Amino acid sequence: MTVGRTKQERERLLAALENPVPAGGVGPRVVQIPRNLLCIDPAAYVCSRLAGQLADEWVEYVAVTALGSQTKYYRQAIDSLCRYVDTALGPAAEKASLSDPELFDTLVAWETALPEGCEPGSTVPSALASAMHLLIVRRDDHRDRAVAPALARLGRRAVLIGTGESTERDEFARKEKRALVRAAWQSVHATRKRLDDGWALAATGRHPDQGSWTSIPDLLWGLAHEQITPGDMRETVPPLRQWPAPLQALAARPDGTSSRSMARFQLCRRLVAQLYPTTLDLQAFRVLLMDATGHASEEVTAFGESDVEFLPKGVRLTLLKQRAGWRRHRAFRDQAPAAVSPPQDDDAEGRPVTLDMPRREASEVVRQLLDLTARARTNAADVTDTLFVRATVRGDYRLVFDRWNPAVTSEGFGHWAEAMGVEIQGDRHIGRLRKSTKVEKAIVTGGRISAAADDHTEETFAGHYAQGTTLRIMSGRTIVTAQQHWFDQALTRVDGPTVVAGAESEVESDLLRAAGLSVQEAEDIMNGQLDMGVSHCRSPRQSPFGRPGELCPVAPLSCLECGNAWIPPSNLPQLLLFRTHLEHVRSRLPPQVFDKVWGQRWKNLRAVLEDRTPTELAQAREHIEASRATLDLPLSAYTEFDA
């Protein structure tokens, strides 16, 4: 086990870790830890002294921190390091100790070699190295436990290897979630029926000594009234060959066969399951509570009877989130009564059973959980911090009432889903259900992270919950919609003037009005009141290049890229003069600078002139030669910019 303690001390500590009872019913809850995860035998290694030091720190750390699933990393780290030290140092490993500075190089070599035994990108090497650093630092913090300064400094610095990469789990598809919730309600009703039938059958029995040790009602009566124990059944129930058919069927495997060595044990477990809920039964309540409340698994399974307050139209729960150290009070309101009656289904015997599936009411789920676990919680009076209490028969035929242990593979969420016939694509992990409720909340709130991240930080939502398929698709659709909006705006936007075709004598007020101008705008253009030099402007005080109500600040230099500009035939001479000006500018500026400053106007000007006939261009040149056409440009038109 560990070095530095007596055998009795180790056994008491391990027993406390297996069946922890918080003092006075308060304080942090210590999760149940299987003994095989806590056992380290230092004698199994050459470096038994080092193994004992690390094991002492590990067991104490687990005892005071209520460490749960992460316990395995500490055991693996100790085992991996001790095996490495044995191989690297050989017989000299017997003297290895955390107080020996010569262990520094070996510890560094072990840490840097951890990724070699794992897949690329695995997070396990970093977890093992971090666990070892913590144990070293913890021992160094003790006044009476010596640690070499070099090892202490190594333990307090960051690990020497990368953290690896983890893949976020995706949420359940809507079809999968509906199937899970429906299966959970079916499981709840099946559990209630099984327990009701079991207690009804026990009521018809009597003590097996007066009746029979092969009678199911008598055995149930004895277990229900605590007159017999599974240990008594182990000693008194006759061999399998003497059992009646109903008793053999109760202890049989799914394929109908029975094992002589395991028949009594299976019989005890099946009989207890007819009186009290099992871990597998409680999986359904976890699914329903997570769906109804939207909270994490650790929260909906960590409130006791004193944390429940029923309201006239709902329930208020006190939820504890151990990882964040948050204790919060949340009220969950009942839904309005449905306009239609709830659906019905048939049980195994064809009798109609009303199902409570469409209602996502936390109060109803809590009531049923309280009712189904009442007897089990009565027998586990020391467990007050959770309603998830079950009965189980241990391998030594002890009947135990304690908090459930969903980490057991044969009674885990995946096994429950498979037993209920729910098909799930991908990882069968309960955490995906939490993500599904987060996705629903994000959809309802219009994608606002501040509203969806109501029980954690926005950074947590963005880095963890927002990585699911549904929200990625929603984000993609939002981006595509925004892109399409601006693309449509770009297609409908007018980045150039409107050219009025035809000869100057053919342009009339009616033609301009037909082209989209108002009566006043058409008259002003015909009268020359809106002439800006190279074009006419329909609205000089509504320029896209200036503030509303102010006269356009960029006319006439930017008129050729403005949607307000209208170019009648009378502006053709000024356009030719403007082209001559731009040709001079183009000959002086670098091509990149000219394209950036004048490029769009130059293209639009060329397009306007190319649409004019040679006759129109010749007449315009005659106007210029006769000095009847001039072009007035601001001083900025003659300034050359390098950028």
Secondary structure in CASP SS format (residue, H / E / C, confidence):
PFRMAT SS
TARGET T0000
AUTHOR 0000-0000-0000
METHOD secondary structure of the structure
MODEL  1
M C 1.00
T C 1.00
V C 1.00
G C 1.00
R C 1.00
T C 1.00
K H 1.00
Q H 1.00
E H 1.00
R H 1.00
E H 1.00
R H 1.00
L H 1.00
L H 1.00
A H 1.00
A H 1.00
L H 1.00
E H 1.00
N C 1.00
P C 1.00
V C 1.00
P C 1.00
A H 1.00
G H 1.00
G H 1.00
V C 1.00
G C 1.00
P C 1.00
R C 1.00
V C 1.00
V C 1.00
Q C 1.00
I C 1.00
P C 1.00
R H 1.00
N H 1.00
L H 1.00
L C 1.00
C C 1.00
I C 1.00
D C 1.00
P H 1.00
A H 1.00
A H 1.00
Y C 1.00
V C 1.00
C C 1.00
S H 1.00
R H 1.00
L H 1.00
A H 1.00
G H 1.00
Q H 1.00
L H 1.00
A H 1.00
D H 1.00
E H 1.00
W H 1.00
V H 1.00
E H 1.00
Y H 1.00
V H 1.00
A H 1.00
V H 1.00
T H 1.00
A C 1.00
L C 1.00
G C 1.00
S C 1.00
Q C 1.00
T H 1.00
K H 1.00
Y H 1.00
Y H 1.00
R H 1.00
Q H 1.00
A H 1.00
I H 1.00
D H 1.00
S H 1.00
L H 1.00
C H 1.00
R H 1.00
Y H 1.00
V H 1.00
D H 1.00
T H 1.00
A H 1.00
L H 1.00
G H 1.00
P H 1.00
A H 1.00
A H 1.00
E H 1.00
K H 1.00
A C 1.00
S C 1.00
L C 1.00
S C 1.00
D C 1.00
P C 1.00
E C 1.00
L H 1.00
F H 1.00
D H 1.00
T H 1.00
L H 1.00
V H 1.00
A H 1.00
W H 1.00
E H 1.00
T H 1.00
A H 1.00
L H 1.00
P H 1.00
E H 1.00
G H 1.00
C C 1.00
E C 1.00
P C 1.00
G C 1.00
S C 1.00
T C 1.00
V H 1.00
P H 1.00
S H 1.00
A H 1.00
L H 1.00
A H 1.00
S H 1.00
A H 1.00
M H 1.00
H H 1.00
L H 1.00
L H 1.00
I H 1.00
V H 1.00
R H 1.00
R H 1.00
D H 1.00
D H 1.00
H C 1.00
R C 1.00
D C 1.00
R C 1.00
A C 1.00
V C 1.00
A C 1.00
P H 1.00
A H 1.00
L H 1.00
A H 1.00
R H 1.00
L H 1.00
G H 1.00
R H 1.00
R C 1.00
A C 1.00
V C 1.00
L C 1.00
I C 1.00
G C 1.00
T C 1.00
G C 1.00
E C 1.00
S C 1.00
T C 1.00
E C 1.00
R C 1.00
D C 1.00
E C 1.00
F C 1.00
A C 1.00
R H 1.00
K H 1.00
E H 1.00
K H 1.00
R H 1.00
A H 1.00
L H 1.00
V H 1.00
R H 1.00
A H 1.00
A H 1.00
W H 1.00
Q H 1.00
S H 1.00
V H 1.00
H H 1.00
A H 1.00
T H 1.00
R H 1.00
K H 1.00
R H 1.00
L H 1.00
D H 1.00
D H 1.00
G H 1.00
W H 1.00
A H 1.00
L H 1.00
A H 1.00
A C 1.00
T C 1.00
G C 1.00
R C 1.00
H C 1.00
P C 1.00
D C 1.00
Q C 1.00
G C 1.00
S C 1.00
W C 1.00
T C 1.00
S C 1.00
I H 1.00
P H 1.00
D H 1.00
L H 1.00
L H 1.00
W H 1.00
G H 1.00
L H 1.00
A H 1.00
H C 1.00
E C 1.00
Q C 1.00
I C 1.00
T C 1.00
P H 1.00
G H 1.00
D H 1.00
M H 1.00
R H 1.00
E H 1.00
T H 1.00
V C 1.00
P C 1.00
P C 1.00
L H 1.00
R H 1.00
Q H 1.00
W C 1.00
P C 1.00
A H 1.00
P H 1.00
L H 1.00
Q H 1.00
A H 1.00
L H 1.00
A H 1.00
A C 1.00
R C 1.00
P C 1.00
D C 1.00
G C 1.00
T C 1.00
S C 1.00
S C 1.00
R C 1.00
S C 1.00
M C 1.00
A H 1.00
R H 1.00
F H 1.00
Q H 1.00
L H 1.00
C H 1.00
R H 1.00
R H 1.00
L H 1.00
V H 1.00
A H 1.00
Q C 1.00
L C 1.00
Y C 1.00
P C 1.00
T C 1.00
T H 1.00
L H 1.00
D H 1.00
L H 1.00
Q H 1.00
A H 1.00
F H 1.00
R H 1.00
V H 1.00
L H 1.00
L H 1.00
M H 1.00
D H 1.00
A H 1.00
T H 1.00
G C 1.00
H C 1.00
A C 1.00
S H 1.00
E H 1.00
E H 1.00
V H 1.00
T C 1.00
A C 1.00
F C 1.00
G C 1.00
E H 1.00
S H 1.00
D H 1.00
V E 1.00
E E 1.00
F E 1.00
L E 1.00
P C 1.00
K C 1.00
G E 1.00
V E 1.00
R E 1.00
L E 1.00
T E 1.00
L E 1.00
L E 1.00
K E 1.00
Q C 1.00
R C 1.00
A C 1.00
G C 1.00
W E 1.00
R E 1.00
R E 1.00
H E 1.00
R E 1.00
A E 1.00
F E 1.00
R E 1.00
D C 1.00
Q C 1.00
A C 1.00
P C 1.00
A C 1.00
A C 1.00
V C 1.00
S C 1.00
P C 1.00
P C 1.00
Q E 1.00
D E 1.00
D E 1.00
D C 1.00
A C 1.00
E C 1.00
G C 1.00
R C 1.00
P E 1.00
V E 1.00
T E 1.00
L C 1.00
D C 1.00
M C 1.00
P C 1.00
R C 1.00
R C 1.00
E C 1.00
A H 1.00
S H 1.00
E H 1.00
V H 1.00
V H 1.00
R H 1.00
Q H 1.00
L H 1.00
L H 1.00
D H 1.00
L H 1.00
T C 1.00
A H 1.00
R H 1.00
A H 1.00
R H 1.00
T H 1.00
N C 1.00
A C 1.00
A C 1.00
D C 1.00
V C 1.00
T C 1.00
D C 1.00
T C 1.00
L C 1.00
F C 1.00
V E 1.00
R E 1.00
A E 1.00
T E 1.00
V E 1.00
R C 1.00
G C 1.00
D C 1.00
Y C 1.00
R C 1.00
L E 1.00
V E 1.00
F E 1.00
D E 1.00
R E 1.00
W C 1.00
N C 1.00
P C 1.00
A C 1.00
V C 1.00
T H 1.00
S H 1.00
E H 1.00
G C 1.00
F H 1.00
G H 1.00
H H 1.00
W H 1.00
A H 1.00
E H 1.00
A H 1.00
M C 1.00
G C 1.00
V C 1.00
E C 1.00
I C 1.00
Q C 1.00
G C 1.00
D C 1.00
R C 1.00
H C 1.00
I C 1.00
G H 1.00
R H 1.00
L H 1.00
R H 1.00
K H 1.00
S H 1.00
T H 1.00
K H 1.00
V H 1.00
E H 1.00
K H 1.00
A H 1.00
I H 1.00
V H 1.00
T C 1.00
G C 1.00
G C 1.00
R C 1.00
I H 1.00
S H 1.00
A H 1.00
A H 1.00
A C 1.00
D C 1.00
D C 1.00
H C 1.00
T C 1.00
E H 1.00
E H 1.00
T H 1.00
F H 1.00
A H 1.00
G H 1.00
H C 1.00
Y H 1.00
A H 1.00
Q H 1.00
G C 1.00
T H 1.00
T H 1.00
L H 1.00
R H 1.00
I H 1.00
M H 1.00
S H 1.00
G H 1.00
R H 1.00
T H 1.00
I H 1.00
V H 1.00
T H 1.00
A H 1.00
Q H 1.00
Q H 1.00
H H 1.00
W H 1.00
F H 1.00
D H 1.00
Q H 1.00
A H 1.00
L H 1.00
T H 1.00
R C 1.00
V C 1.00
D C 1.00
G C 1.00
P C 1.00
T E 1.00
V E 1.00
V C 1.00
A C 1.00
G C 1.00
A C 1.00
E H 1.00
S H 1.00
E H 1.00
V C 1.00
E C 1.00
S H 1.00
D H 1.00
L H 1.00
L H 1.00
R H 1.00
A H 1.00
A C 1.00
G C 1.00
L C 1.00
S C 1.00
V H 1.00
Q H 1.00
E H 1.00
A H 1.00
E H 1.00
D H 1.00
I H 1.00
M H 1.00
N H 1.00
G C 1.00
Q C 1.00
L C 1.00
D E 1.00
M C 1.00
G C 1.00
V C 1.00
S C 1.00
H E 1.00
C E 1.00
R C 1.00
S C 1.00
P C 1.00
R C 1.00
Q C 1.00
S C 1.00
P C 1.00
F C 1.00
G C 1.00
R C 1.00
P C 1.00
G C 1.00
E C 1.00
L C 1.00
C C 1.00
P C 1.00
V C 1.00
A C 1.00
P C 1.00
L C 1.00
S C 1.00
C H 1.00
L H 1.00
E H 1.00
C C 1.00
G C 1.00
N C 1.00
A E 1.00
W E 1.00
I E 1.00
P C 1.00
P H 1.00
S H 1.00
N H 1.00
L H 1.00
P H 1.00
Q H 1.00
L H 1.00
L H 1.00
L H 1.00
F H 1.00
R H 1.00
T H 1.00
H H 1.00
L H 1.00
E H 1.00
H H 1.00
V H 1.00
R H 1.00
S H 1.00
R H 1.00
L C 1.00
P C 1.00
P H 1.00
Q H 1.00
V H 1.00
F H 1.00
D H 1.00
K H 1.00
V H 1.00
W H 1.00
G H 1.00
Q H 1.00
R H 1.00
W H 1.00
K H 1.00
N H 1.00
L H 1.00
R H 1.00
A H 1.00
V H 1.00
L H 1.00
E H 1.00
D C 1.00
R C 1.00
T C 1.00
P H 1.00
T H 1.00
E H 1.00
L H 1.00
A H 1.00
Q H 1.00
A H 1.00
R H 1.00
E H 1.00
H H 1.00
I H 1.00
E H 1.00
A C 1.00
S C 1.00
R C 1.00
A C 1.00
T C 1.00
L C 1.00
D C 1.00
L C 1.00
P C 1.00
L H 1.00
S H 1.00
A H 1.00
Y H 1.00
T C 1.00
E C 1.00
F C 1.00
D C 1.00
A C 1.00
END
